Amino acid sequence: GTPAGRTGCGHDRAAPAREDGGVTDLSRLHPSAIAASGQNGSTSAVGVIEDTLARLEAYDAIQPQIWISRYAHDELLEAARGVDARIASGENLPLAGVPFAVKDNIDVKGLETTAACPAFAYAPTDNAPVVAHLLAAGAICIGKTNLDQFATGLVGTRSPYGIPANAYNRAFVSGGSSSGSAVAVAVGLVGFAL
């Protein structure tokens, strides 16, 4: 994995500060490191999701507005147990146990799609193909992230669900239109986001 504070390309960057003054260890959520650990048995998808749930709970006190909807804790743990069972049965999962977020203009079965417009909300009957492929590869969808309404903004400030602030300095905007997804990755809540 890439050490915290490094991009993997040789460029230094500061890791985002946590509210408690610490620094999020971004290397722990690198998708390839998580998947390799899950696949070789040094960790489990359940362990990754338990850690993710603790991170989510802590960060909800800081910026709950990065999410529009999330799966319930028991649903996420059930998904993780399913990934662990697939590994135990011998499946090779390239994204084993990697938590990810989905911008709320992409369909995820079981969570409403709103495009940050409550009047537009609908319950999809299937996952978008990209989500289906990620789940088949062993990744675990945590939930749907905030965005500029209908993905038509540039800075992440046009949403009735709140304005996700910059992960490094909350006095600034996060950027957009994938504002919630950007923050979820930057603060280490998920390994990647759509």
BELNOR-V701087 format. One record per residue. RES is the residue in one letter. PHI is phi as a letter, one per 40 degrees, with the letter a starting at -180 (* if undefined). Layout:
# BELNOR-V701087
res: {RES | RES}
phi: {PHI | PHI}
This chain:
# BELNOR-V701087
res: {G | T | P | A | G | R | T | G | C | G | H | D | R | A | A | P | A | R | E | D | G | G | V | T | D | L | S | R | L | H | P | S | A | I | A | A | S | G | Q | N | G | S | T | S | A | V | G | V | I | E | D | T | L | A | R | L | E | A | Y | D | A | I | Q | P | Q | I | W | I | S | R | Y | A | H | D | E | L | L | E | A | A | R | G | V | D | A | R | I | A | S | G | E | N | L | P | L | A | G | V | P | F | A | V | K | D | N | I | D | V | K | G | L | E | T | T | A | A | C | P | A | F | A | Y | A | P | T | D | N | A | P | V | V | A | H | L | L | A | A | G | A | I | C | I | G | K | T | N | L | D | Q | F | A | T | G | L | V | G | T | R | S | P | Y | G | I | P | A | N | A | Y | N | R | A | F | V | S | G | G | S | S | S | G | S | A | V | A | V | A | V | G | L | V | G | F | A | L}
phi: {* | c | c | d | g | b | c | g | b | g | c | c | a | c | c | c | c | c | d | c | g | c | b | c | c | c | c | c | b | c | d | c | c | c | c | c | c | c | c | c | g | c | a | b | c | c | c | c | c | c | c | c | c | c | c | c | d | c | c | d | c | b | a | c | c | c | b | c | a | a | c | c | d | c | c | c | c | c | c | c | c | c | c | c | c | c | c | c | c | h | c | c | b | c | b | d | g | c | c | a | b | b | d | c | b | b | c | b | d | g | b | c | b | b | f | g | b | d | c | c | d | a | b | c | c | a | c | d | d | c | c | d | c | c | c | c | c | h | c | b | c | c | i | b | b | c | a | c | d | f | f | b | b | b | b | g | b | b | a | c | c | h | b | c | c | d | c | c | a | c | c | b | c | c | g | a | c | c | c | c | c | c | c | d | c | c | c | g | c | b | c | a | a | c}
